[in-house]
Amino acid sequence: MENKELIEEVRKKAQTWLGSDYDEATRSQVQAMLDNPDPADLVESFYRDLEFGTGGLRGIMGVGTNRINKYTVGAATQGLSNYLKKEFADLSEIKVVIGHDCRNNSRTYAEVSADIFSANGIRVYLFEDLRPTPEMSYAIRRLGCQSGIILTASHNPKEYNGYKAYWDDGAQMIAPHDKNTIAEVNKIRTAADIRFNGNKDLIEIIGKEMDRAYINDLKTVSLSPESIARHHDIKTVYTPIHGTGVHIIPAAMRHFGFTNIISVPEQDLISGDFPTVVSPNPEDPAAMAMAVEKAEATDAELVLASDPDADRVGVTVKNNDGEWTILNGNQTALLFVYYLITRWEELGKLTGKEYIVKTIVTTETIRTIAERNEVGLYDVYTGFKWIADIMRKKEGKKTFIGGGEESYGFLCEDFVRDKDAVSACCMMAEIAAWAKDRGLSLFQLLHRIYAEYGYSKETGISVVKKGKSGAEEIEAMMKNFREHPLKEIAGSKVTMTYDYASLKGHSFIDSEDFSLNMPTTSNVLQYYTEDDTKVSIRPSGTEPKIKFYVEVHEPVKSVEEIPAAEKAASEKIEKIKESLGIN
């Protein structure tokens, strides 16, 4: 579409937002964009409609169809209401849970959504205040609801907000429900199609009772209470980075038995402006800096963090030189999987029906651990909804031990169906206590795992391409990779390729094509090489990025060999980045 045609189409779309069904503030902002000689803001705000990605609806807050606001949130809620009424027409009452995080406007959007659901005759359980995403998932199952939503943009910067939709199993929606909901949302053409006038009789406020039930159930996943009793006073710094974990994570850790939890007061401040960080992402060393400073000042042993909606966990530990080191998501997943499988075996809980789930871009060392211990392993797409999909399919047939992804998410209980930083913080502290019983720090335990199962190093590279032009550039990059497949990566021959968009793989060793057994297609490419390297490429489903995931392996026979293996792996990763043109 030519630029002139695009601008004209966008202007027509924006003019529909000047009608009386939109509030005065919205109309004023839209008119200002229409009057501005520079159409850039107008185009970015209206050139497309927000859609559900791997994490639901997410975008920058503001007016327009490509922004998060009461009308895009309202359309999503009205569309979901319409679909729920079709799908559960036989029920006498349809019920939903609504939660929200600390972000600016999250409470407003939650209340708007509660009004819309109730205006459609749907009973609403609305949390009294901000709550973690995993607790909302828990509440869906506990209250027997058909759906639930949470207003959050996870770890994104302060300009963002979002909307995650869940189904009756407590998991984020997948096909056909996500597509069917989107179809209903797409039928909502203007604000006049949205029922904003709520029925207060159908809205029930929930809170502390659900907190207690959730925390009590989390305690049941503890595997080493004796270790906790011996090391209950491990100095642990915890930061919620201004988010929803602020009260419930320390409370859950105390319920597990930990008594020495140190806060970071500046980051206990609940704020959607995230005043102490640029981005509230526990993957970012800058977001962890204040907690590490507190740990140094208090001589703590462990630093834990959660993102704004408390589903992602960040872990920082001391290395052998006493320096604080942030563990990446693959390393935390390794610790969780190793510990859970080891303790299940020690406690006689392994029967041959247990399984672990990981995403396709998460370290293959997890596969090695599972296979050697004869525990089943399932590989799924990025997004915790796919881990939950396996849990749903295996419920009553096999036993879930844990599931995780490299993006700092893990779940070690089956009564929640999304990643859970609340249980993850409790369990990581428990692992630290268990390791201490064996004379090991968490860093040393990780090295023991490498020595036993092989050293792996993983890195993720995100190339940001913003706006409409960025989306087109990302699409062109994926097309180029498909039309010009990689034959070697950093001098190592490609032995296997997976294209999840076509669900086709190719073995260069056997010169054979094969099919990939996945529930649907996904825009992901993977390459495996002769030297045991794995490279995955995918556009983000929720952010303007194309992501590269690189995993390399080095053989080690002892802990002493790990520093040399790490150096060799780092050098190899730099060569891989250079060969991919992403330095």
C-alpha positions in Angstrom: 0.0 0.0 0.0 1.4 3.4 -0.9 2.2 5.8 1.9 -0.5 8.3 0.7 -3.1 5.5 0.6 -2.1 4.3 4.1 -2.4 7.8 5.6 -5.9 8.2 4.0 -7.1 4.9 5.3 -5.7 5.7 8.8 -7.4 9.1 8.8 -10.8 7.5 8.0 -10.2 4.9 10.7 -9.3 7.6 13.2 -12.3 9.8 12.3 -14.6 7.0 13.6 -13.2 7.7 17.1 -14.6 11.3 17.0 -18.1 10.1 17.5 -20.2 10.5 20.7 -19.6 6.9 21.8 -16.0 7.9 22.7 -15.2 10.1 25.7 -14.2 13.7 25.4 -10.5 13.1 26.3 -10.2 10.5 23.6 -11.9 12.6 21.0 -9.6 15.5 21.8 -6.4 13.5 21.5 -7.6 11.9 18.2 -8.5 15.3 16.8 -5.0 16.7 17.7 -3.4 13.8 15.8 -5.6 14.4 12.8 -4.7 18.1 12.8 -1.0 17.5 13.1 0.8 18.0 9.8 3.2 15.1 10.7 1.1 11.9 10.5 3.6 9.7 12.2 1.7 9.4 15.6 -1.6 9.0 13.7 -0.3 6.1 11.6 1.4 4.3 14.6 -1.8 4.6 16.6 -4.3 3.4 13.9 -2.4 1.5 11.2 -3.5 -1.8 12.6 -5.6 -3.4 15.4 -3.9 -5.0 18.3 -4.0 -8.8 18.2 -3.3 -11.6 20.7 0.2 -12.9 20.4 2.0 -15.5 22.6 1.2 -13.3 25.6 -2.2 -11.9 24.7 -2.9 -8.2 23.9 0.0 -5.9 24.6 1.0 -2.4 23.4 1.8 1.2 24.3 -1.0 3.0 26.1 -2.7 5.8 24.2 -5.7 6.4 21.9 -6.1 4.4 18.8 -6.7 0.8 17.5 -3.0 0.0 17.9 -2.9 1.2 21.5 -4.0 0.0 24.8 -6.9 2.0 26.1 -10.4 1.5 27.5 -11.8 0.9 24.1 -9.3 -1.7 22.8 -9.5 -3.4 26.3 -13.3 -2.9 26.1 -13.5 -4.5 22.6 -11.4 -7.5 23.8 -13.7 -7.9 26.8 -16.9 -7.6 24.8 -15.6 -10.0 22.2 -14.6 -12.5 25.0 -18.0 -12.1 26.6 -19.7 -12.9 23.4 -17.6 -16.0 22.9 -18.1 -17.2 26.4 -21.9 -16.9 26.1 -21.8 -19.0 22.9 -19.3 -21.6 24.2 -21.0 -22.0 27.6 -24.6 -21.4 26.6 -25.7 -24.5 28.6 -24.4 -23.1 31.9 -26.8 -21.3 34.2 -24.0 -18.9 35.2 -20.7 -18.0 33.5 -17.9 -16.8 35.8 -14.7 -15.0 35.3 -11.8 -13.7 37.4 -10.1 -10.4 36.8 -6.7 -9.5 38.1 -4.3 -6.6 37.4 -0.7 -5.6 38.1 0.9 -2.3 39.2 0.9 -0.5 35.9 -0.6 2.8 35.2 -4.3 2.4 34.3 -4.3 -1.3 35.1 -6.9 -0.9 37.9 -9.1 1.3 35.6 -8.9 -1.2 32.8 -9.8 -4.0 35.3 -12.8 -2.2 36.5 -13.9 -1.3 33.0 -13.6 -5.0 32.1 -15.6 -6.0 35.2 -18.4 -3.6 34.1 -18.5 -5.1 30.6 -18.5 -8.7 31.7 -21.3 -8.0 34.3 -23.3 -6.0 31.7 -23.3 -9.2 29.6 -24.7 -11.2 32.5 -21.4 -12.8 33.5 -20.4 -13.1 37.2 -17.1 -11.4 38.0 -14.6 -12.1 40.7 -12.5 -8.9 40.8 -9.4 -8.9 43.0 -9.4 -6.0 45.5 -6.0 -4.8 44.5 -3.0 -5.8 42.4 -2.2 -9.6 42.4 0.3 -11.9 40.7 -0.7 -13.4 37.4 -0.3 -17.0 38.7 -2.7 -16.3 41.6 -5.3 -15.2 39.0 -4.7 -18.5 37.2 -5.1 -20.3 40.5 -8.3 -18.5 41.3 -9.9 -19.6 38.0 -9.5 -23.2 38.9 -10.4 -22.8 42.6 -13.6 -20.8 41.8 -14.6 -23.0 38.9 -14.6 -20.1 36.4 -14.8 -20.4 32.7 -12.3 -17.7 32.0 -10.2 -15.0 33.5 -8.2 -12.0 32.4 -5.3 -10.0 33.9 -4.2 -6.5 33.0 -0.5 -6.5 32.7 2.4 -5.9 30.3 4.7 -8.2 32.2 8.3 -6.9 32.2 7.8 -4.3 29.4 8.7 -0.6 30.0 6.2 1.8 31.7 4.6 3.0 28.5 3.1 -0.5 28.0 0.1 -2.3 29.3 -1.7 -5.5 28.2 -4.5 -8.0 28.5 -4.0 -11.7 29.0 -7.0 -13.9 28.5 -7.3 -17.4 30.2 -9.6 -20.4 29.8 -11.3 -22.6 32.3 -8.2 -24.7 33.1 -6.4 -21.5 34.3 -4.1 -21.4 31.2 -3.8 -18.7 28.6 -6.1 -19.3 25.7 -4.9 -21.3 22.7 -6.7 -22.5 19.5 -9.6 -22.7 19.0 -10.5 -20.3 21.8 -8.0 -17.6 21.1 -8.9 -17.5 17.4 -12.6 -17.6 18.1 -12.3 -14.8 20.6 -10.4 -12.7 18.2 -13.1 -13.3 15.6 -15.6 -12.0 18.1 -13.4 -9.0 19.0 -13.1 -8.2 15.3 -16.9 -7.9 15.1 -16.7 -5.0 17.5 -16.4 -2.1 15.1 -17.1 0.9 17.4 -17.5 1.8 21.0 -21.3 1.5 20.5 -20.9 -2.2 20.3 -19.4 -2.4 23.8 -21.6 -2.7 26.9 -19.9 -0.4 29.4 -22.7 -0.1 31.9 -22.0 -2.8 34.5 -24.3 -4.7 36.9 -22.7 -4.2 40.3 -24.7 -7.2 41.7 -22.6 -9.5 39.5 -19.3 -8.2 40.7 -17.7 -9.7 43.8 -14.5 -8.4 45.3 -12.0 -11.1 46.3 -8.6 -10.9 48.0 -7.1 -12.1 51.3 -9.0 -15.4 51.4 -7.7 -16.3 48.0 -4.2 -15.3 49.1 -4.3 -17.7 52.1 -5.6 -20.6 50.0 -2.9 -20.0 47.3 -0.1 -19.8 49.8 -1.2 -22.9 51.7 -1.4 -24.8 48.4 2.1 -23.6 47.4 3.5 -25.0 50.6 2.5 -28.5 49.4 5.2 -28.4 46.7 8.0 -28.1 49.2 10.3 -31.2 49.1 12.9 -30.4 51.7 11.3 -29.0 54.9 14.1 -30.4 57.0 16.7 -28.4 55.0 14.6 -25.3 55.4 14.4 -25.8 59.2 18.2 -26.1 59.4 18.8 -23.1 57.2 15.7 -21.0 57.7 17.8 -17.9 58.3 19.5 -17.8 54.9 19.9 -14.1 54.2 17.7 -13.6 51.1 17.2 -10.2 49.5 13.9 -10.0 47.5 12.7 -7.2 45.3 9.3 -7.0 43.5 10.7 -4.2 41.2 7.6 -2.0 42.2 5.2 -4.8 41.3 2.7 -7.3 42.6 5.0 -9.6 44.4 5.7 -7.0 47.1 3.5 -8.6 49.8 2.7 -12.1 48.7 6.2 -13.4 47.9 7.7 -12.6 51.3 4.5 -14.0 52.9 4.8 -17.3 50.9 8.5 -17.6 51.7 7.8 -17.1 55.4 5.1 -19.8 55.1 7.7 -22.1 53.6 9.8 -21.4 56.8 12.3 -18.8 55.7 12.8 -16.1 58.4 15.5 -13.7 57.0 14.0 -12.0 54.0 15.5 -8.6 53.3 13.6 -6.0 51.4 14.7 -3.2 49.1 12.5 -0.4 50.4 12.8 1.8 47.4 11.6 -0.9 45.1 8.8 -2.0 47.5 7.0 1.2 46.3 4.1 0.1 44.1 4.4 2.2 41.0 3.6 1.9 37.3 6.3 4.4 36.6 9.0 2.0 37.9 11.0 5.0 39.3 14.2 3.1 40.1 14.7 1.2 36.8 14.6 1.9 33.1 12.8 -1.5 32.5 11.3 -3.7 35.3 12.8 -6.8 33.8 14.7 -9.2 36.1 16.7 -10.3 33.1 18.3 -6.8 33.1 21.3 -6.4 35.4 20.3 -2.8 35.9 17.0 -3.8 37.3 18.7 -6.1 39.8 21.4 -3.5 40.8 19.7 -2.1 43.9 18.9 -5.6 45.2 22.6 -6.6 44.7 23.7 -3.5 46.5 21.4 -4.4 49.4 22.9 -8.0 49.4 26.4 -6.6 49.5 25.5 -4.3 52.4 23.8 -7.1 54.4 26.2 -9.9 53.4 23.2 -11.9 52.0 23.5 -15.3 50.3 20.8 -15.0 47.6 19.0 -12.3 45.6 15.5 -13.0 44.2 13.3 -10.7 42.1 10.0 -10.8 40.3 8.7 -8.8 37.4 5.7 -6.5 37.7 3.0 -9.2 37.5 5.2 -11.7 39.4 5.3 -14.5 36.9 9.0 -14.2 36.0 11.8 -14.8 38.5 15.3 -13.4 38.6 18.0 -15.0 40.6 21.5 -13.6 41.5 24.1 -15.7 43.4 27.7 -15.4 44.5 30.3 -17.1 42.4 33.4 -18.8 43.9 35.1 -15.4 44.1 32.3 -13.9 46.1 31.1 -11.8 43.1 27.4 -11.5 42.4 26.3 -13.2 39.2 22.9 -13.1 37.6 21.7 -16.5 36.5 20.0 -16.6 33.1 16.6 -18.3 32.6 18.3 -21.5 31.3 20.4 -21.8 34.4 17.5 -21.3 36.8 15.5 -23.9 34.8 18.5 -26.3 35.1 18.6 -25.8 38.9 14.8 -26.3 39.2 14.7 -29.4 37.0 17.8 -31.0 38.6 16.5 -30.4 42.1 12.9 -31.5 41.4 13.9 -34.8 39.7 16.7 -35.5 42.3 14.3 -34.9 45.2 11.4 -36.8 43.7 13.8 -39.8 43.2 15.2 -39.5 46.7 11.7 -39.4 48.2 10.6 -42.4 46.1 8.1 -40.4 44.2 9.2 -41.4 40.7 7.0 -44.1 39.2 7.8 -43.9 35.5 4.8 -41.6 34.7 6.4 -38.3 35.6 7.3 -35.6 33.0 9.0 -32.3 32.5 8.1 -29.6 29.9 10.4 -27.1 28.3 10.1 -24.7 25.3 12.0 -25.4 22.1 14.3 -22.5 22.7 15.3 -23.6 26.2 18.5 -25.5 26.9 18.8 -29.1 25.7 20.7 -29.9 28.9 17.3 -30.3 30.5 16.6 -33.1 28.0 19.8 -34.8 29.1 18.8 -34.6 32.7 15.3 -35.9 32.1 16.4 -38.8 29.8 19.2 -40.0 32.1 16.7 -40.1 35.0 14.0 -41.8 32.8 11.6 -38.8 33.2 9.5 -37.9 30.2 10.2 -34.6 28.4 8.0 -32.6 26.1 9.2 -29.7 23.9 6.7 -27.0 23.2 6.5 -23.6 21.6 7.5 -20.4 23.4 4.8 -19.1 25.6 3.7 -20.8 28.9 0.3 -21.6 27.4 1.9 -24.4 25.5 3.4 -25.9 28.7 -0.1 -25.7 30.2 -1.5 -27.4 27.0 0.7 -30.4 27.8 -0.5 -30.4 31.4 -4.1 -30.3 30.3 -3.6 -33.2 27.8 -1.7 -35.4 30.4 -3.9 -34.6 33.4 -5.0 -37.8 35.1 -2.6 -39.9 32.9 0.9 -38.6 33.8 2.4 -36.6 36.7 3.8 -33.1 36.1 7.1 -32.4 37.9 7.8 -29.0 36.5 8.0 -26.8 33.4 10.1 -23.9 32.3 11.3 -21.6 29.6 14.5 -19.6 29.1 12.6 -16.3 29.6 12.8 -16.6 33.4 9.6 -18.5 33.9 9.1 -21.8 35.8 6.2 -23.7 37.3 6.6 -26.5 39.9 2.9 -27.0 40.8 0.0 -28.3 38.8 -2.8 -26.2 40.4 -1.5 -23.1 38.5 -1.3 -23.0 34.8 1.1 -20.2 34.1 4.7 -19.4 35.1 4.8 -18.6 38.8 7.5 -16.3 40.5 5.8 -16.9 43.9 6.5 -20.6 44.0 9.7 -20.1 42.1 11.1 -17.8 44.7 10.1 -20.1 47.5 11.5 -23.1 45.7 14.8 -21.4 44.7 15.4 -20.5 48.4 14.6 -24.2 49.2 17.2 -25.3 46.7 19.7 -23.0 48.3 19.0 -24.6 51.7 19.2 -28.1 50.3 22.5 -27.3 48.6 23.8 -25.8 51.8 23.1 -29.1 53.5 25.6 -30.6 51.0 28.2 -27.9 51.6 27.4 -26.2 48.3 26.3 -22.7 47.2 23.8 -22.4 44.4 26.6 -21.4 42.0 28.6 -24.5 43.0 25.4 -26.7 42.6 25.0 -25.4 39.1 28.6 -26.3 38.3 28.0 -29.8 39.7 25.1 -30.1 37.3 27.3 -29.1 34.4 30.0 -31.5 35.4 27.5 -34.4 35.5 25.4 -33.5 32.4 27.7 -31.4 30.2 28.4 -27.7 30.0 26.1 -25.6 28.0 26.0 -21.8 27.4 23.0 -20.0 26.1 22.5 -16.4 25.0 19.6 -14.5 23.6 19.9 -11.6 21.2 17.0 -9.3 20.5 17.1 -7.1 17.5 14.5 -4.3 18.0 12.6 -3.0 14.9 9.9 -0.6 16.0 6.6 0.4 14.3 5.2 -0.5 10.9 8.5 -0.3 9.1 10.1 -2.5 11.8 7.4 -5.2 11.5 8.0 -5.3 7.7 11.7 -5.5 8.2 11.3 -8.4 10.6 9.1 -10.2 8.1 11.7 -9.7 5.4 14.4 -11.1 7.6 12.5 -14.3 8.3 11.7 -14.6 4.6 15.4 -14.2 3.7 16.4 -17.0 6.2 13.9 -19.3 4.6 14.8 -18.5 1.0 18.5 -18.7 1.7 18.9 -21.4 4.4 22.0 -21.5 6.5 24.4 -24.3 5.4 26.9 -23.6 8.2 27.1 -21.5 11.3 30.5 -20.2 12.5 32.3 -22.9 10.4 30.2 -25.8 11.7 28.0 -27.6 9.2 24.2 -27.5 9.7 23.0 -31.1 10.2 19.3 -30.4 10.9 16.8 -27.7 10.3 13.3 -27.3 11.7 10.8 -24.8 10.2 7.8 -24.7 12.4 5.9 -22.4 10.0 5.6 -25.4 7.6 6.1 -28.1 10.3 8.9 -29.6 8.1 12.4 -30.6 9.1 15.4 -31.6 7.1 18.3 -33.8 7.9 21.4 -33.0 6.0 23.0 -36.2 7.3 20.4 -38.5 5.8 19.2 -36.0 3.1 15.7 -36.6 4.2 12.7 -34.4 5.0 10.4 -35.2 7.9 7.3 -33.7 9.6 7.3 -32.0 13.0 4.7 -33.1 15.5 3.4 -29.9 16.9 -0.2 -28.7 17.6 0.0 -25.8 15.2 2.4 -23.8 13.1 4.7 -21.1 14.5 7.0 -18.6 12.8 10.2 -20.2 14.2 13.4 -21.5 12.5 15.9 -23.8 14.2 19.3 -25.0 13.1 21.5 -27.8 14.7 25.1 -28.1 13.7 27.9 -30.7 13.8 29.4 -29.2 17.0 26.1 -29.5 18.9 25.1 -25.9 18.5 21.4 -24.9 18.4 20.3 -21.6 16.9 16.6 -20.6 17.0 15.1 -17.5 15.3 11.7 -16.1 15.9 9.8 -12.8 15.9 8.5 -11.9 19.3 4.7 -12.3 19.6 4.4 -9.4 22.0 7.2 -7.0 21.3 8.7 -5.3 18.2 11.7 -7.7 18.1 13.2 -10.6 16.2 14.9 -12.9 18.6 17.9 -15.2 18.2 18.6 -17.9 20.7 22.1 -19.4 20.6 23.1 -22.6 22.6 26.5 -24.1 22.5 28.0 -27.1 24.3 31.4 -28.0 25.5 32.5 -31.4 27.0 33.7 -31.4 30.6 34.6 -34.2 33.0 34.9 -32.2 36.2 34.0 -28.9 37.8 37.6 -27.8 37.3 37.2 -27.9 33.6 34.2 -25.5 33.5 36.1 -22.2 33.4 38.0 -23.3 30.2 34.7 -24.6 28.7 33.0 -21.3 29.5 35.7 -19.3 27.8 35.6 -21.6 24.7 31.8 -21.3 24.6 31.8 -17.5 24.9 34.3 -17.3 22.0 32.1 -19.7 19.9 29.0 -17.6 20.6 30.8 -14.4 19.4 31.7 -16.2 16.1 28.1 -17.4 15.7 26.7 -13.9 16.2 29.2 -12.6 13.6 28.2 -15.3 11.1 24.5 -14.5 11.6 25.2 -10.7 11.2 23.8 -9.8 14.6 26.8 -8.5 16.4 
